[in-house]
Amino acid sequence: TSKPTRHHFRSQTAYFYFVFCIPSHQKEFASFLFFSSLFTQKNNLAMTTATTTMTDDLKLVMSLHENPTLLPEDHLQNSLYQILTTTAVITVVHLVLLATFTVVAGKKEQTGKGKSGSVDFWKASYQATNLLINLGLGCFGIYIVFFNFPSEVAISEKIEGNESWSIFADLQIGYQLWAIPIGIFFVNETTTMLCHHVSVIITASLAAFFMNGFRYYIPFFFGVIEISSVPLSIMNTFKNNKSWIDKYPGMYATVRVTFAVMFLITRVILWLPRIIDFLRICMVMIWTSESDTCRIVLGMTAAAASVLTSMQLLWARKIVEGLIKMSKKKPAAKKE
């Protein structure tokens, strides 16, 4: 037990005086003074505990600078193998889907819009491939985060360790290495999306290759949030086939709302507290480091993570605006 303080004795004296010496009509005011004293004592104790915890956390963070910069060589080789394998497998899956769509819709292509028809096949196969990858990563992340995740960890465990979870980073890097050339040369992705792909590679590289890789966060950042992209892929398929929107307006509206809800939950509500915690610890690591390499790597990662967060908040705003517009539209008359 802690040694009684002068404030402790003062509080006990106030309580004795309150019970035995104060007339009943004055006890209400005395009660306020007594409990205020207890609150002040408790608040001071909480502040002291918090200060001690922060000091201990800072010492733990500073001790991590003694770790090697990179993960062991065998781990790095395995990561490179998994990244290249992921890119190759996704490429094969995409080409199979492209060939399937081309054969199945061959007649439509012959009577369609010439070159634009082939671009549609690329987009359709690209979106179908994204759907499969996002579904797999999302389910994998949900399993880890919600069913196999430590409830409380020391701050050091958020920075180092968890090497087995680097598989999420490897899969994401391989995924983005496939998506970038396809997006540039075949499906005309926007500059914003290409910037998104590059930012993911930068943030994932920290977890894939570095000892202090913040792998505690990646089952959520590179896994769980991908589940929101599954309805997005379906929604984009509708947009590329306008006749489907006219033919199945109710289904299209359901997909839009599902995407909006899942995006706002995973990429805003659940994302923000985690990314704030990550950036906070990342800044402490940068501030306490004497290594230029550490500062550059963590600085680039923090910048890329901030870019991704800004993009998602911008998209979230557009989604909310879209939901508001949907709610104001009059429901279309059902076709017989």
CORRA-V446508 format. One record per residue. N is the residue number from 1. RES is the residue in one small letter. D_FIRST is the distance of its C-alpha to the first C-alpha in whole Angstrom. Layout:
n = <N/N>
res = <RES/RES>
d_first = <D_FIRST/D_FIRST>
//
This chain:
n = <1/2/3/4/5/6/7/8/9/10/11/12/13/14/15/16/17/18/19/20/21/22/23/24/25/26/27/28/29/30/31/32/33/34/35/36/37/38/39/40/41/42/43/44/45/46/47/48/49/50/51/52/53/54/55/56/57/58/59/60/61/62/63/64/65/66/67/68/69/70/71/72/73/74/75/76/77/78/79/80/81/82/83/84/85/86/87/88/89/90/91/92/93/94/95/96/97/98/99/100/101/102/103/104/105/106/107/108/109/110/111/112/113/114/115/116/117/118/119/120/121/122/123/124/125/126/127/128/129/130/131/132/133/134/135/136/137/138/139/140/141/142/143/144/145/146/147/148/149/150/151/152/153/154/155/156/157/158/159/160/161/162/163/164/165/166/167/168/169/170/171/172/173/174/175/176/177/178/179/180/181/182/183/184/185/186/187/188/189/190/191/192/193/194/195/196/197/198/199/200/201/202/203/204/205/206/207/208/209/210/211/212/213/214/215/216/217/218/219/220/221/222/223/224/225/226/227/228/229/230/231/232/233/234/235/236/237/238/239/240/241/242/243/244/245/246/247/248/249/250/251/252/253/254/255/256/257/258/259/260/261/262/263/264/265/266/267/268/269/270/271/272/273/274/275/276/277/278/279/280/281/282/283/284/285/286/287/288/289/290/291/292/293/294/295/296/297/298/299/300/301/302/303/304/305/306/307/308/309/310/311/312/313/314/315/316/317/318/319/320/321/322/323/324/325/326/327/328/329/330/331/332/333/334/335/336>
res = <t/s/k/p/t/r/h/h/f/r/s/q/t/a/y/f/y/f/v/f/c/i/p/s/h/q/k/e/f/a/s/f/l/f/f/s/s/l/f/t/q/k/n/n/l/a/m/t/t/a/t/t/t/m/t/d/d/l/k/l/v/m/s/l/h/e/n/p/t/l/l/p/e/d/h/l/q/n/s/l/y/q/i/l/t/t/t/a/v/i/t/v/v/h/l/v/l/l/a/t/f/t/v/v/a/g/k/k/e/q/t/g/k/g/k/s/g/s/v/d/f/w/k/a/s/y/q/a/t/n/l/l/i/n/l/g/l/g/c/f/g/i/y/i/v/f/f/n/f/p/s/e/v/a/i/s/e/k/i/e/g/n/e/s/w/s/i/f/a/d/l/q/i/g/y/q/l/w/a/i/p/i/g/i/f/f/v/n/e/t/t/t/m/l/c/h/h/v/s/v/i/i/t/a/s/l/a/a/f/f/m/n/g/f/r/y/y/i/p/f/f/f/g/v/i/e/i/s/s/v/p/l/s/i/m/n/t/f/k/n/n/k/s/w/i/d/k/y/p/g/m/y/a/t/v/r/v/t/f/a/v/m/f/l/i/t/r/v/i/l/w/l/p/r/i/i/d/f/l/r/i/c/m/v/m/i/w/t/s/e/s/d/t/c/r/i/v/l/g/m/t/a/a/a/a/s/v/l/t/s/m/q/l/l/w/a/r/k/i/v/e/g/l/i/k/m/s/k/k/k/p/a/a/k/k/e>
d_first = <0/4/7/9/12/15/16/13/15/18/18/17/20/22/21/23/26/26/27/28/30/32/35/35/37/34/31/32/32/29/27/27/26/23/22/23/20/18/19/19/16/15/18/17/13/16/18/15/14/18/19/17/18/22/22/21/24/26/25/26/29/30/30/32/35/36/37/41/42/44/44/45/49/49/47/49/52/51/50/54/55/54/54/58/58/57/59/62/61/61/64/66/64/66/69/69/69/71/74/73/73/76/78/77/78/81/83/81/81/85/86/83/82/83/80/78/78/77/74/73/73/70/68/68/67/65/63/63/61/59/58/58/55/53/53/52/49/48/48/46/44/43/42/40/38/38/38/37/34/30/28/26/26/25/27/29/30/32/33/34/35/37/40/41/41/44/46/46/47/50/51/51/52/55/56/56/58/61/60/61/65/65/64/66/70/70/68/68/64/63/62/58/58/59/56/54/55/54/51/50/51/49/46/47/48/44/43/46/46/43/40/37/39/37/38/35/37/41/41/41/43/45/45/44/46/49/50/51/54/55/57/57/60/61/62/63/66/67/67/70/72/72/75/72/70/73/73/70/68/66/64/64/62/60/59/59/56/54/54/53/50/49/49/47/44/44/45/44/41/39/41/39/35/36/38/36/33/35/37/34/33/36/36/33/35/38/36/34/37/40/42/45/46/42/43/46/45/42/44/47/45/43/46/48/45/45/49/48/46/48/51/49/48/52/53/51/53/56/55/54/57/59/57/58/62/62/61/63/66/68/68/71/74/74/77/79>
//
